[in-house]
Amino acid sequence: MPTRRTFLRQVSVGTALAGTHLSRPGISRGEIVHVEAPVRAVTTGPKAHFFGYYDKCPWDLTGRFLLGMQIDYCDRQPDPGDKLTVGMIDLEDGDRFLPIDRTAAWSWQQGTMLQWLGSAADREIIYNQVDGDRYVSVIRDVHSGETRTLPRPIYAVDASATTAVTLDFDRLNRLRPGYGYNALPEAHPDDPAPESAGIYAMDLGTGANQLIIPIAWAASHKPDDRFTSDSHHWFNHLQFNPSGSFFIFLHRWGKSGTRWGTRMYVARPDGTDIRLIQDTGMVSHFDWRDDRTILAWSVSPDGVNAFYLFDIETGAIEPMGQDVLPRDGHCSYSPDRRWVLNDTYPDSDRMQTLMVYRPEDNLRVEVGSFYLSPKLTGPFRCDLHPRWNRDGTKVCIDSAHIDETRQLYVLDVSEVTRA
């Protein structure tokens, strides 16, 4: 880990807005400042509420409705068949939670892949559901109630809402607890690398779908001695680039409950043009900066953990923010691509730090810190999983810093990101 050559300075929001610090030309390189952003709880107990992962925007196109899920508990893994309520919060009507549906296809870390569809982000959502002996996805108009069901669950959807890519949530549940679904039994529990499971592409208009990258392919692609005889292989963390021309996927191998290895690939939505982008054995959280550049926490060939920029066309790799971003976090670019939203896992005092980072001058602005009880750990931990709103002025997080109850909070960061 690189030596930290930075200092922390407390800055009031008013001072930041006035531009005497954050927008001052020639600001010191590798600087960390602290601005306490206003925090608003948009859900309350006794029921728990959360959204899930960091790579989706929970706000609708108008900014009035915020997607979320509601459940009676938050301190254990779900029992098979446990359902939660999919809903949305009316931010202009007393933060009322409006229930929409119930589903058993969910996990603590990624919810039910609930998201607005880019083609109709003012009214249509998509989320995963159970239909008999299979996982499916549902598209619903939240205002009319009209629904249609697609034959596979979704993991990632392109911005135009024409194509989804997905994987086997039953296998993911066993090999990466907290991310998969346990409502149905696993199809291939004893097969280390099944040929008939993997990544699937689905047309959101017709429901037509096919297996495009089998797990067996990944296990046989450039194998080495890291793949032991008892290694089980799986896929995780799919995400489209802005135009939908490529998607990222992680190939992982290991055993349930143990450490795993990771390789990062990209591919076309039809499963062609597969490119191995990082093969050092560790890739964690990531986001696309643009159609050809990925920001990801990874380890270099010489063993340095850091955020790196990966160019999928040239293969170039460049570190980013090593002196001010020394820890892994859930990173995502602001809509204008000027800022990176990020968080930390709990430190020795169980505090999780929320920050925005400006690559152009290597400035880290800490906007909040939140306590996480040690009771919430492992698969049912409550990561902040911060997400941007649609104009980069607000951030939504999951947090359990009050009464150990998982709830949704919105922070106003406009006086930082608009400085």
Steps between C-alpha positions, in 0.01 A plus 500: 500500500642842406622736770237758586633851428184697567340715766140538615346844521154582633307722258147629556246456225462878483873546454505233231211669322679833513785336310780600735618140525340250263508709185821690570746469208818313584359304793759273660545160344392205708280699735220373723238740634184438701161654423204383709224454242136529616348155562131417471345172610238410240389178673458409867439190710383276639520329160836499321546667161782486246572527128790264435806558284688814405486474119134599446316831541198467734345837396243517222542747216300770682696468827178451698502123553782295655497122467550284808414171667336434835532199732432413865860415597857586403723295731511158332506325167155432350344161539403333171182664376522811720346790310559872512291786365613689192389861510585865455519803726307814407752769590241774447231350720652449843736224380211255480600144414277373219498118475508353150557122521636216712789277392723223637771565237730726699825531695630746760784633287323548168133491583281373218686695226223759526556791259332750269506411132697754300241504223225611740669609822200712600270199533647152432705286734645151476576255781543127558227263609428129553258327265448137599831321461692780330627852557352760266490879469203733502460832317237716669351839433493645852217739417262279299598167659537333161756217511666245280724211598825400330627140510830572676608722788717799419838606636596801284294695246642723229412872501255463212313220685519268202735231635570341837780268605460265791639194677410210729383652829464157660869423448599850609310451826719204596834631384457867597242515783316831517492548122293212363148369567397202712131469409574209264750211519825526307503326164868391495629489859756225437632614162810722537453656154168415333466529124129586519531792745667838471415843356180544301382783274130587479304726268278712726245549225442138404647304791717301258810386684802276469809385689785704356798418728498164682678463831687208345648740244642724772646206691681381187615841375870549576493266800792490742593353837271743680211281381522209744313174455244598763442854368145588405459773239235770470423842355414820684468878454378569149477862380446663161709791377307825428417415137429133563770384258686297768433363845737406781486164672711348775605135486560365848616168635541346844276332755200625695603687812866531396706762318467499124694607194367748244559587136332795329371469144294704258284366217246612245135452601476194275798336674752569222826697510585379852806680640693415815572837660657413836650165605692572821248308712320791672248743361233648722264796441493686171319744274529612138645849456409490131444237234861381499631580850431309823580622850554201729658413834759234420848376569786566260747232388745635760244464780373858546131531588349819357240646270611461139371622165487223239479582129323208332630601155871552565545294818653800679472503880539816707469546880261765629495686831742269681590758766139591589309180412703231676205266572249304296153647468182509293603745227280667239539798270269800526272561199739770373801271565679771706467322835531146633270402785658252739475356851701281737439186694485548881827613659623395846227716656237348270463827309427503126619810314310646206693717255510655157828518310599739221758338269599824327680629811518189721261646756310278745204661678360300790129578533392270783588216737262229621525241776432134423421265784714184518168312513462571128782312340572241232230443236247726678739789569372845410745661257422860408489413129474869401312597180474829312179671406453598137672840515782423744367718782378231742610160624290215639645247745390200704605542863427351841668769711176577689355222720682234293208512256580502129345810340534724196661844528551783250793742523511834322849535350415779256717759674799274442431365151382837368792695653 
